[in-house]
């Protein structure tokens, strides 16, 4: 049996894959490897083990475990990335005889949309990222820069553009008035959440659905949304050979706005091979040898 784990800050998907029957999946809280203590990591892993046992799946049946999360980039000569050292200790206690592989969310996206073929891969969620995948490894990655220095194309960047204009009085009516009535967005509140809040990227991204709801009725919003995707293509995707290789997209933000994304991408001659909300379903196919 193989166990595939795809972990984010808010939730972790665990899927047990069998050679002779349908996969079984569960969800647990997210595992933030950059900030969680070993005890907190152990608590989440224990919850997963207990839930699988409730489904009649024992941890000693797991032959291979594939763990994907942001920041899990291995260093030469080590099978365990620095960020996964404590996680590996925890998993090794529960799965002592299991072969474990730790990989980045970028690699999970690449395997999901490219399989074993070369291609260009984009992640478009709250944040954004991209890479060129040669069918085996990520061989080029243009750094995203995070929500302060980059993340063009993502939900947080759209919220950042809009809120920046709003506090400067640049958002036209009636959009500005509607926004002010809908949210607590006076200047001190915005500054507090962006500069002193615990999750500024999530805060900025939380405005994206509302902004997108104005896409068809506001020329200002339409131009802002198109600009966000256009910047992603100009700054990131054009650094790869987008006319030679297929381009796949993974992420809820890109998937929810795929019609807009496809329209903007067409300006550059880009046609997407796949736009999917999450990688897990295709990761199962990849690890079962069907991709």
Secondary structure, DSSP 8 states (H G I E B T S, - for coil): -EEEEEE-SSEEEEEEE-SSS--EEEEEE---TTT--HHHHHHHHHHHHHHHHHTT--GGG--EEEEEETT----TT-SS-GGGHHHHHHHHHH-TT-EEEEEEHHHHHHHHHHTTS-EEEEEESSSEEEEEE-SSSEEE-----HHHH--TTSHHHHHHHHHHHHHTT-S-TTHHHHHHHHS---HHHHHHHHHSSS-HHHHHHTTHHHHHTTTTT-HHHHHHHHHHHHHHHHHTGGGS-TTTS-EEEESHHHHHTHHHHHHHHHTTT--EEEEES-SHHHHHHHHTT--
